[in-house]
Amino acid sequence: MTGRDEGVLLRMAATDPATAFTRALALLEDGGGILPLRVAGLAAKELGRLDEGLAFLRRALELASGSDAYAAAQVRMNLVGLLTASGDVTEALALARRAETVLHGPDADRLAANKAGALARAGRLEEAHDVAVRALPRLRAGHDPAALSGLLTNLGLARVFRGDYDGAEEALAEAVAVGEAAGLRHQTAMAKGNLAFTVSRRGDVPRALRLFAEAEQGLTGERLAQCRFDQAETLIMAGLPGEARPVLTAALDAATANGYRCDTADGYLLLAHAELADGNAEEATVAAELARTTFTEQQRTGWALLAEHVLLKARWASGERSPVLLRSAAAAAERLDAGGWADAADEARIVAARVALSLGRPAGHLLASVRRTSGPASGRIAAWHATALEHSSRDARKGALAAVKAGLEVTEEHAEALDALDLRARAAGLAAELAELGLRLSGSARELLAVEERRRAIARPVRVRPPKDPERAAALTCPVMPRPARREAASTGARPLPQ
């Protein structure tokens, strides 16, 4: 088999995995060696048979070790993607470090694409972005559209989780274009699904759902499960957790059955968000505990912190108002801050403050560092609500009303930025308790009317898409998963394309 034939067969594992798998098995029956094992492993993974794919690649590594150092490094490069999907991110990165001391040229760039995905899943988002950016010029100048499309996809997702939506759309649109030009149906569908995810983060739910539907037609195995997880998050963001649940549970079942343990952990966390959004605090607690346990087993500490964050919110929603919850929330806020999850840290402090107030304890010190002018609208609204409660507990009615007014202004601005009817309904729900507090605190007809007018303005029907004005559209920064701070932070899981 010539080098050209080998390259064609390896690319086929990503573009047409069923055919590639059949050809690899035929070559193995004819006495084929390392290459057919690599192709069979990569194709099996794409077909939803992760454990089988890992077995093929481990056989390939045994065959190459001790006899061909470069071939062994190539197998390690392939194992990075499969081990990451299986939840063994630590081993994936260890293999990447070994392989990068040997590989050169296009193979080194393919390894970079896989390593970027593994770093993102490990929670090392800035490193993932840097690895992808360094490799991108070389892949653009080369002749491997599959590797280029995969790297662009990982780069786009890294940018999404850093809050750079423009940069993310640019990278993912290029990934789609590269895939289409090269006839890479599978990669194109994957890039399109991740573009849909990015669009959903910007608030254009109708467009996102259309893109998801288009992407699904070309996806199988892990990619299809991930696409459906992203659809579920979009529905939760849109205030439709009931509609998200069947999509989410089906994707969870598929990920669990096929050994995609990294995605299974992510799915549990999303399920916790869905149950919490649907008012099912007990179910949210169970799902969050499962997520935290699974993330801890996978040594994905950033994700474990986020599961703990949702668990705190579920305990509050279930009615717990204990000193234990107060201490847990305050401690979790510090850990979340240290882990780079600034938005989640703010929400944990707000939970702690509300528990403190319910216990008759001071809460001003807990709220002092909570941001009220930046971050997701939901967090800012909750911060103003807690501030209003804190003023009210000290009988500072004017300060409490001022905080209510500020919180409702944030909600109104957020609703105007959303425009879409179902998303505005969600914004109105965020402010419901705050508006009720304002009505109770009102000491005159004028104050009462001011609160009621703002509440009605938030809830009024409007268009069904977010505004075209990019500054107003950028105000939609309220994903289900909190956005990480700029320092090293956990990711909701860039989808690496194995090479």
N, C-alpha and C positions, 0 to 999 in steps of 0.2 A: 504494500500500500504506500503510495507516494505521500509526501508532506501535504500536497494539495488535497488529496483524498481524505487524509486525517482531519484537516481543517474543516472540510465540508461535513464530515460525520459529526465532529464536535459541535458545530453550529446547529446541525439538525437536531441535536438533543434539546435545544431551546426552541427552535422554530417548528419542528414536527416530531415531538417526543415519541409518539407511538411508532412511527416508521423507524426512527433512530434506535429505539429499543429492540425492535425485531431484527434489524440489521446487526446490532451489537451481539445479540444472542447467537445469530448465525455464525458470526466470526468466532465467537467463543467455542462453538461446536467444532469449528475447523481448526482449533488450536490457537486462536488469537490470544494475545497477551494483555498488556497494561491498557492500551488504548480502548479496546472493546469494553473492558471493565469500567473505565472512566465514563464512556458514553452511556453504558447501561445504567450506571449509578446516577448520572445527571438526568437522564430521561426518566428513570423510575421516580425520581423526586418530583419532576414536573407532572407526572401522571398520578400523583397523589400517594405514592408508595415509598414514603421517606425511609422507613427502616430497611426496606429492600435495597434502596439506593445507597444507604450507608454501608450495608454489607458488601456490595460490589466494590465500592471505593476502598474499603479496608482490605479487601483481597488484593486490589491493585497496589496498595501501599506496601503490603507484605511482599508482593512480587518484585517491586521496584527497590525496596530498601536493601542496601548492601551491594547492589549491582549497578544501579543507575541513579546517581544523586539528582540529576536534573529531572528525570521522570518522576522520582519520588516527590520532588518539590511541586511538580505540576499536579500530582494527586492531592497533596496537602492544600494547594490552591482551591481545588474543587471541593474538598472536605469542609473548607471554611463556611461555604454557603449552607451545606446540609446540616452541619453541626449547629449552626446558628438557628436554623429552623427547628431543630430538635430541642432547643433550649440550653444547649451546652455552649454558651457564648465564650466562656473562659477558655475551653479547649480550642475553640475555633480561632481565637486570637493568638493562642500559643502556637498553633500550626502556621498561622499567617506570618508570625515573626520568624519561624524557621524557614519558611518558603522564600521570604523576601531577601534572605541572604544569598540565595542561589539563582533565582529567576532574573531574567533580563529581557529587554525589549518588550514586545507585545504581551508576553506572559506576565511580566511585572505589572503592566497596566491592568490586565485582567484581574490579577490578585488585588490591586488597589480597589477595583470596583467591589469585589467581595469583602475586602477588609472594611471599606466604608460602611457597608451594610451591617457588618458585625459590630463595629464600634457604635453605630446608632442604637442597635438593639441592646448593647451593654450599658447605654446611658451616657456615652461619651460623644455628645453631639458635635461639639466644636472640632474635636479630632476627626470625626467622620467627614465633616464639611471640608476641612483642610486637606485630607487625603484625596477626596474627590476633585477638588479644585486643582491640585498639583498634577493629577494624572490627565485631566481633561484635554489640555492642548495636544498632548502626545496621541491620545486616542482620536482626536479630530483629524490629526495629520496622517493617521494610519488607515488600514483597510479592514477593520473589524467592526462592522456596524452593530453587531450583537453586543459586543463589549461596550461600545460607545453609548448605545441606547440604555444599557443597564446602568452605566455610571451616571448618565444624565438623570435617570430616574431616582437613583439614590441621592444625587445632589439636590434635585428638586424637593424631595421629602425632607432632607436636612434643612433646607431653607424654610419649608413650611413650619417646622417645629422651632425655628429661630424667629418666626414672625415675619419673614421676608416673603410675602405672598407674591409680589411682582417677580422677584427673582425665581421663585418656585415655578410659577406659571411659565416663565421664559424657558427654564431648563426642561420642564415636562413637555411643553409644546415642541421643543426641539427633539426630545426623545421620540415623540409620536411621529414627527416628520422623518427622522432617520429610519425608524422601523418601517414606515409605509414605503419609503423609497427603496428599501432593500427587500421588501416582501416578507418582513419578519412579523407574521401575523400575531404570534404569541406575545412577543415583546411589545408590539404596538398596543395590544389590548391591555397589557399590564401598565404601560405608561399612561394610557387613556384613563384607566381606573384610578391611578394616582393623581392625574389631573382633576378628575371628578372630586377626589378627596380635598384637593387644594381649593377648588371652586366652592365646595361646601363650607370650608372655613371662612370664605369671604361672604357667605350668606346667600349665594344664588342657588337655593335649593332646587328649583325646577331644572336648571341647567345641569347641576350635579347629578340628579337622578337620571336624566337623559344619558349623560356620559357613562354612568354606572351601567345602565342597560346595554349600551353599545359595547362596553368593555367585556361584560359577562359572556357575550357570544364567543369570544376568543380565548377564554380562560378555563383552566382545569385545575384540579388539585389544590395546592396551597394558595395559588394566586386567586382562585375563585373564592375560597374561604376568606381571604384577606379583603377582597373586593366587597364581600357581603358584610364583613365587620365594619368597613368604612361606610357602607350604606346605612347600617344601623346607627352609627354615630351621627350621621347626617340627620336621620329621623329624630334622634334624641335632641339634637340641637334645635330642631324645628318645633320642639314641644310635642312630639308624637311618640312617646315611649311605648305606648301600646302597639303601634304599628312596627316599632323597631324590634320588639321582643321576639316574634317568630323568625325574623331574618337573623337575629343574633343567635338564638338557640340552635337553628339549623346549621349556621356556620360553626358554632362551638362543637356540635356533634361531629361535623365533618373533620374539624381540626383534631379533635381528640381521637377519633377512630383511626386517623391516618398518621398519628404520631407527631403532629406539628405542635409540640409542647410550648414553644415560644408564643405561638398564636393563641393557644388555649389559655395561657395566663392573661394575655391581653383581652381575650374575650370575656373572662370572668370579671375583669375590671369594668369593661363596658356594660356588662350585665348589671353590675352593682349600680352604675350610674342610671341605667334604664329603670331599675326597680325603685331607686330613690326618687327619680323624676315622676314616677307613676304613683308615688305615695305608699310604696310597699317597703317600709323601713326594715321589717324583719328579714324579708327576702334580700334586701340590699346588704344587710349585715352578713348574711351567709355567703353571698357572692364575693363581698369584699374580703372576708376571711380566707376564702379559697384563693383569691387573687394574691393576697399577701403571702400566704404559705407557699404558693407556687413560685412567685417571684423570688422569695428567699431561697428556695431550693435551687433555683437557676442562677443565684448570685447576682440578680438584677436589682441592686439595692435602691436605685432611683425609683424604679417601678414599685417596689415594696413600700416606699414612703407614700406614693400616691394612693396605694390601696389603703394604707393606714388613714390617710386624709379622708377618703370616702367613708371609711368605717366610723370615723368621728362624727361625720355628718349624719350617718344612719343612726347612730346612738342618740344624737340630739333629736332627730326626727321621731324616734320611737318613744320619746318622752323622758329619757334619762336626764336628770339634773343633779348629778352627784359630785362631791369633791374629787372623786376618782376621775370622772370625765374632765373636770376642770384641769387637773394636773396633767392628764394624758394629752389634752388639746394644746396646752401651753408648751409641753415638751416636744410634741410633734411639730409645732410651728417652728421651733428652733432647728429641728432636724431637716425640715423641708427647706428652710432658708439656706442651711449649709449645703443641701443637695442641689440648689439652684432653682427650686420651685417656688418663686416669689409669690405668685398668685395663690397657690395652694396654702402657703404659709400664712398669708393674710386671712384666708378663709378659716384656717385653724384658730387663729387668734380671735377671730370674730365669734366662733363657737365658744371658745374659752370665756370671752367677755360676757356672752349671753348667759352662760352657765353661772358665772360669778354673780351677775345681777340677779338671777333667779334665786341664788342662795343668800342674797342680801349683802354681798361683798363688793368692794370697789372694783371697777373694771377699766378705769382711765389708763392705767399703766399698760394694760394689754392692748389697748387701741392706739396708743401713742405712735407706734411705728407702722400702723396700717395705712397703706396708700389710699387716698380718696380722689386723686386726680389722674391716676394712670392705672393701667391694667384692665382686665375685662370689666364690662359694665356690671355684670352680676356681682362681682367682688366689691366694686365701688358702691353699688346700691346697698349691699349688705353692711358695708362699713358705716355708711351714713345712718342706716337703721340702728346699728349697735350704738353709735354715738348718740342718737336721739334717745335711746333707752337709758344710756348712762346719764345724760342730762336730766331726764325725767326722774330717775332714781334719786337725784339730788334736789328735786323740786325746782329745777332751772327750766321753767316752761319755755321761755323765749329761746334759750339755746337749743332745746329739744325741737321746737318748731322750725328753727333755722336749719337744723340737720335734716328734718323731714323734707323741707323745701329743697335743699341741695340734692337729696337722694332722688326726689321726684323729677328734678331737672335732668339729672343723669339719665333716668329712665325715659323721659320724653325725648332727649337727644338720641338715645339708643334706639328707640322705636322709630324715630324719623330716619335714622340711618338704615334700619332694617327694611322698612316699607312693606315687605311681604306680609300678607295677612296673618298666616299661621305663626310667623316669627314675632310679629307685633303682639299677638295674643300671649306668647311666652313672655315678652317684656312686661306686659300688663300683669302677668302672674307674679313676676319678680317683685313688683311694687305693691302687691295687694296688702300685705301686712303693714308695710310702711304707710300706705294711705290710711288704713284703719287707725293706726297710731296717731296720725296727724288729725284725723277727725275727732278722736277722743281728747286730744290736747287742745283743740281749738276753743278759744275763750270768747269768741265773738262770731257773729254771722259772717263778717268779712273774711275772717281766717278760715271758717268752715267752707265758704264758697271757693276760696283760693285753692284749697286742697282738692275739693271735688272737681273743679274745672281741670286741674292737672291730671287727675285720675282719668277723666273722660277723654282728654286729649290723647293720652297714651293708648287707649283702647279703640280709638276710632278706626274704621276700615280704610284701607289704602290700596295701592297697586300690589301686584303679586311678585315683584322682583326688587332687589336692592337697587339703590340709585346708581346712575352711571358716573356721577362725580366720584373720583377715586378717594378724595379725602373723606367724604361721607361714608363711602363703602368701607373704608379702613376702620371706621368706628365699630364695625362688627368684629370684635376680638373676644368672643365669648365661647370658645370651643368647650366641648364636654371635658376633654382632658386639658387641664390647665397648661398654659404656655410656659416653657422654662425661661429662667433668667438667662442673660447672655453668657454667664460662665458655664462650666461643664454641667450638663443636665441630662436627665433621662429623656428618651424619645418614645413616641407611641409606635416606633418600630418601622424604620425604613425597610422596604421590601427588596433585598438584594437579588440580583440576577446572577446565578452561578455561571461560571465559565469553565 
